[in-house]
Amino acid sequence: MNIIVCLKQVPDTNEVRIDPVRGTLIRDGVPSIINPDDKNALEEALKIKEENEDIKVTVLSMGPPQADMALREALAMGADEAILLSDRAFSGSDTWATSKALATAIDHIGNYSIILCGRQAIDGDTAQVGPQIAEHLGIPQITYVEELEIIGDKVVAKRAIEDGYYVIEGKMPILLTAIKELNEPRYPSIRGVYKAHEGNRVKNWSAQDIKADLSNLGLKGSPTQVNKSFTPPGRSGEGEILSGSPKEKAGQLVLKLKGKYLI
Amino acid sequence: MDFNLTKEQQMIRRIMRDFTEKEVKPIAADIDKTEEFPRKTVEKMSSHDMMGISIPIEYGGAGGDEVAYAIAVEEISRACGATGVILSAHTSLACWPIWKYGTEEQKQRYLVPLAKGTYLGAYGLTEPGAGTDAAGQQTTAVLNGDKYILNGTKIFITNGGQSDIYIIFAMTDRSKGTRGISAFIVEKDSPGFSIGKIEEKMGIRASSTAELIFQDCIVPRENLLGKEGEGFKIAMTTLDGGRIGIAAQALGIASGALDETIKYVKEREQFGRPLSKFQGLQWIIADMATEIEAARLLVYKAAYNKTNNLPYGKEAAMAKLFASQCAMDVTTKCLQLFGGYGYTKDYPMERMMRDAKITEIYEGTSQVQQMVISAAVLK
């Protein structure tokens, strides 16, 4: 069985700062990491590999050449194969063009049973790429997976919702998006680090390699564009401090809320 | 000339930092208090090939280089000097001499499980009467048929009582002086071998420091490491490498202390502004950062030389001399910047200062390092 894990290299937002004028991330000197939710997706794939026979885990990423590092880390964690989609033709892609490129690459890899993605990337927070890949490929999807079981050619997943969860069964091939509750990602092994850096462990694929339709890629293939990003000013509404005994204050509060038709 | 770490070394630093933040730092203060040996942490380190980083893959290690190993000790010691020395003594003092001097059978039998972390290792040279004067060994080994019979006592043995395998030095021929010393691989369950006093220490309290007692202890003849009479050479060359580990530990303690202090001085306010805005304190921070960077370069240089089969004895001694003094100096100043809080156990500074002190003492005191360096410089 083949599992494909999509992962993205992102700036470590614990250390990132925002340019106050341009509203963009200051990436200089900020370490790059594997997007945390994607690490959970990879961990789940590696767990499935450990618990079952004949599983191959392929990690796939679209990004600049330096995203190679994230893929090598995935190899050091235990992935079998790594593919980096890197081409100027992909640059400027929005989530639709990104998911289209990834879906085309997945088609090109072929013969997959499970695609695992992280819920969302910490630098964009859209949570769109995973679900869009499933739509492009015409396969079922279960998002926000916090528990997963493989039974024959089916998966049974606990899908987290705000105040509970669904238990959903789906037939492979299927796409799943992982949340951090799914598992605790392992550390890469030191021996794995060295193996991951041997020769050409990361395959580089261009747009041509996956026979992608250029009109679907990059800025051209992106139906959305970011015109401006900014940090909204803090709200300046004045608060009101109630006075009196706790009982009196509770009474006043209830009256005020009723007055605003909030209760 | 290239000061950049390789991609592998950079990744190993990130992994070790992540591991340390999640697995080592949260328990460091506790195990210092209780003196509990961090067995679970060592198991986790083993399962990620951290206990034999610089040992070749065919002997159970990770196949890495000495710089990567130094980085690993440094990163762990940033949060816990005790866990740092467990790794250092195990790798440098137990794995390395078997790799360097052991027979193929000894490597398969002992090095493979050591480098995998299945076994923990220790090194026994120091005796009550043979500290800096390591040549004054009183422990004896007498060949009797196909066995050696060991008698004597070792003290201050790091990982003592916790280890499965001990590299032990003993006199096989007293008439030959240092050329009469031999090295042995001793299993923990050898008849006549027992653990004596466990030291209660000022720092690195979660690491075990024990007395080893040999009373007609039987060691099979095939466990002689190297040849008879090579023991002193094995002991000294092993310590040359061990000093890189201890220098890395000292570097880690210093750099961990400075990072904690930088966070603190940015938050702590006096006279209406953060401590970091006072120039007098900025200068102390600048000096500490410079000292740490100098120590780091010395440590990595010695490790680089060892990896590349260049002479490293003097370099390792310089690295250890400088880095250990740096650790003591930096932790003392950092504690000063924390003020009264630094003197309490609510903050890690007093522990780091206690942990730093030993780096000026073990695997050769600072004065021994000066002897090694001056001997090389004045020859």
Interface residues (C-beta under 8 A of the other chain):
Chain A: P31 M69 R72 E73 A76 Y187 P188 S189 I190 R191 G192 V193 Y194 A196 H197
Chain B: K7 E8 M11 I12 R14 I15 D18 F19 S47 H48 D49 M50 I53 I57 G61 A62 G63 G64 A68 A72
